[in-house]
Amino acid sequence: MRRLVRVLPLLGVIAALALSAVPAQAQVGGAARVVAERRIAARQLDLTVSSPALGRTAKVRLLTPDGWTPRPHRSWPTLWLLHGCCDDYTGWTAKTDVASIPALRRVLVVMPEAGTTGFYSDWWNYGTGGTPRWETFHLTELRQLLERSYGAGPDRAVAGLSMGGFGALSYAARHPGMFRAAASYSGVADPLYPHGGPANVLAIVRGQGADPYALWGDPVADRQIWAEHDPYALAGVLRRLPVFLSCGDGTAGPFDPPGVTSPYETLFLAEGRHVADRLHALGDHRLVTDFYGHGTHSWPYWQRELHRSLPLLLGAMGVRS
């Protein structure tokens, strides 16, 4: 029994030290909280967030600006970069030069996990709701954590590729005033596009082993739910802010081997043009399009388009590009 008495105080010290390494908000039960931090490079910090909206933990990578310190006492404009299907929160830093772009040293860049086919949505689940709730995780739980303890300011822009391009447009339209600009690179810009849009979304979700009808329901019987997320249907809101749309045509371009094709890119170009036409019809004069012709659904184009869109994204937040 004496040995137990000696050990217990030591266990208390160890527990206290462990908690001290975790931000204060991580110690409050019943809410989203950061349970781990890991510095992986000079300006790259990975967070592990325990999320009630997801019913599990999720990862987030931050690219911190110059002058940033742990628990900063100031805030920065914040650029959200969203990944595509079948990828994760590491994609942008692993496959592009985002960490070395000089203009991004003046903003906080947020790259959150979004599920392989989460589609940046709170899943309908046949009307029962419940997990996963990616939209709630990103725009309520994570946003509040970042604003409270990581220097995220109220000036925000959002960009993404493929599924993440959908997320950027849908988030900006569904949450008026939250983002000052949005950019979509080869994005799923119109899930209800009549020439293959719904079938494509269902196939993507099914291909990752999930129930495609749990996302937004059936595209015919539950069309209203689909429309509530569709950037084309929400174009009246999107026209109120600067939007950048880009896509190739699915044929081999400067970054591709000869003869390669990409049916995904061909479809997404049609969807992007559909949305652009709708925005133009609504009198949008701030839309920027870069439908650049030859090019497939691949990272070299998305890196290039990130650079091309930065003047619009940063300018909307008042940051010189």
N, C-alpha and C positions, 0 to 999 in steps of 0.2 A: 504494500500500500504506500510505503514511503516513496518508492520509485515513481508511482503514479503522481504523487504530489509534486515531485520535482519536474516531471515532464509537462504537466498542464500549463504552468506559466510559460514555458518555452513555446508550446503550441500557440498560446495567445499572442506572443511576440511575432511568430511567423505569420499568423493570420493578419495581424495589424500591418505588417510590412507588405503583404500581398495586396491588401486593400489600398494601401497608399499608392500603389503603382497604377491604380485604376481611377479614372476621373470620378469626381464626386457624384455625378448623376448616375454612374453605374451602380452605386450602392443603394439606390432607392428602388424598392420593389414595385411591381405593378405597372411599370412604364418601360418604354424602350430605353435601353441603356448601353453604353459602351462597356464591354467586358474585357477587351484586350486592345492594346495598341502595339504596332510593330514598325519601327523605322527601317525601311528597306533600301533607302538611298538618301542622298543629301537632302532632297526636297520631296521625298515620297514617304507617306505615312499610311499604313494600312490599319483600318479599324475593324474590329469584330463587334457587331451590334446585336444584342438580344432584342428581338422584335416581337411584340404581341401580335402585330398585324400579319406576320408570317408564321408565327408559332415555332420559330427556330431562330438561330443566329444567321446573320448575313454579313458579307464582307463589303468594305468600301475602301477605295484607294483615294487619297488626297494628294494633289500636287500643290505644295504650299508656295506662297509668294515670298519674294524677298522681304526680310524684316519680320517674318512670321516666327512666333515662339509658342511653345506649349501654353495653353490657356491664355491666348493673346488678349490684350485690353483694347484692341481696335478691331475693325472689321474691314473686309475687302470685297470688291465685286466678285461674284461667284459664277463660274461657268460650269454647268453640268454637261458631262460627256457620257452618252448612253451607248452601251454595247448592243450588238446584234444577236440574232438567234445562235444558239449552240456555243456561244462564247461566254466570257465572264468579265469581271471588273478589272482584270489585268490586261485586257486586249489593247486598249489605247496606248499604254506605256510600252507594252511588249512589241507592238507591230507598227508603231509610228514614231515620229520624232517629237511628239507632244512635249516631252520633258525638257527639250532643248530649245523651244521656241522663245525668243527673247520677250515678245509681247506678253506671254503668259506668266512671266515673272512678276507681273503686277496684279494678278488675280488669283483667287483660290479656285482650283479645278477639282471638281467632285466627280468621281467615276464609281458609281455604285453597282453592286450585283443586282441582277434583275431576273434571274432564272433563265434557263436555256430557252424557254418559250413562254416567259411570263407575260409578254405583250403589255407591260407597263399598265396593268389593270388590276383592279380588285375583281377577282373571278366571281362570276355569277353563280356557279355551282347549282344550276337548276332552281334558282330562286332561294336557296338556303344561305347564300353568302359564305362567310368563313374564309379560311386561308386557301390560297395565298392572296394577300391584299398588297400587291406591289405599289399601287398608287398611293395608298395610305402610308406604307413604309417610307417611300421616297419623299413625298411632299408634306407629310405631317411629322412622322416620327424622326426621320433622319434630318430633315430641314431644321427642326427645332433643336436637335442635338448640336448640329453644326453651328447654328446661330448662337447657342448658349455658350459653347466651349471651344469652338475651333475657328472663329473669326469670319464666319460667313455673313455677308451683309445683305441688305435688302435689294441691291441691284443685281439681278440675275439674268443670265441667258442660258439657253439649252440647245444642244445639238446632239445628233446621233446618226448611226448608220443602220441601214436595213430595218430590222425590228426596232432598233433604237431611233431611227429616223421617224418611224411612226410615233414612238414615245415622245419625242421632242415636239412634234406638231400637236399630238393629242393633249399632252400636258399643258402646253401653252394655250390651247383653245378651251380646254375644260376648266382652267383656273385663270380667268382673266385678271391681269394685273400682277400675276406672280412672276412672269418672265417678260423681259423687255425686248427679246428677240428670240427667234427659233431658226434652226437650220436642220435640213434633212438631206443626208447623203445616201443615194440609192435606197430611199426609204419606202416602206409599205405605206404609201401616202393616202390610199383610198381602199380600205378593206372591202367595201361594198362595190368596188368597180365592177360593172356588169360583165366584163369579158375576162373573168377568171379570178377576180379579187377574193371572193369568199372561199372558193375551192383552194386557193393558195394558202390562206390563213389556216384553214382546217387541216390541210396536208402538213404544214409546218408543225403544228401542235401535235398532231397524230404521230408524226415522224420521230418525235422525242418521247413517245410513250405515254403521253397524257391524253385525257378525254377532250377532244376538240370542242365539244358542245358545252363543256363546263366553263369555257372562257366567257362567251357572250350569248350562248344559246344557239339556236338554229338561225341561219341568216335570213330565212324567209319568215318563219313563225315568230321569231324574236328580232325582227329587223330593227325595231326601235332601239333595242339595247346596242346593236351594232352601230347604228347611226349616232348614238350618244358618244361614241368613241371615235368616229370616222372624221378625219380632218376635212374631207370634202364637204360633209354635212355640216361641219362647224366652221366653214370658211367665213361666215359672217363675223365671227369673233377673230379669226386669224388675220383678217384684213386690217385690224387695228394696230398691228405691230409689224416691224420689219421681219420678213421671212426670206430664207435662202433655200432654194430647191435645186438639187443637182442629181444627175444620173447619166450613165452611158446608155448605149443602145443594145448592149449584149453581144456585140461582135468584137473580135480581137482588136485591141488598141495598142498604144505605145508601151504598156507594161505587161503585155500578154504574149505567149507563144503564138505563132501563126496558126490560124484556123480555129482557135478555141472560140466557143460561144457560151453564152450564159442566159438561159431562158428567164431566170429570175430577173436579171437586169432589164430584159426586154419588157417584161410585165411592169416592173416598177417605173420604167420610163413612161409607159402609157398612163399609169396612175398619177405620176408627178405632173405630167402635162394636163391631165384632167383637172387636178387641183389648181394648177396655175391658170388654166382657162377660167375656172370658176372665180378665182380671186380677181383676175382682170375684169371679168364681167361685173363684179361688185365694185369696181372702181379703185382697186388697190394700186397705188403708185409707188409703194415701197418694196414690192416683191422683186427679188433678184433671182434669176434662173441661170443655171449653167448646165444645159442639156448638151453635153460636149461631144456627142457622136460616139465614135468607136471607143469601147471600153467595157470590161466585164465587172462582175460583182466581186471586187477584190480590194484588199487593203491599200495598194499603192494609189489608187484613185481616191480613196477616202482621206488619206493623208494629204494629198494635193488639194482636195476640196475643203478640208479643214483650214488650210492656209488661205484659200481664196475667200472663205466666208468670214475670216476673223475680222476684217475691217467692219463688216456689218454687225457682228456679234459684240465686239468690244466697243464700237462706237455707240451702240445703243445703251451700253452701261457707262458711257462717259470715259472710256479708257482709250488712250492713243494706241493704235496698232503699229 
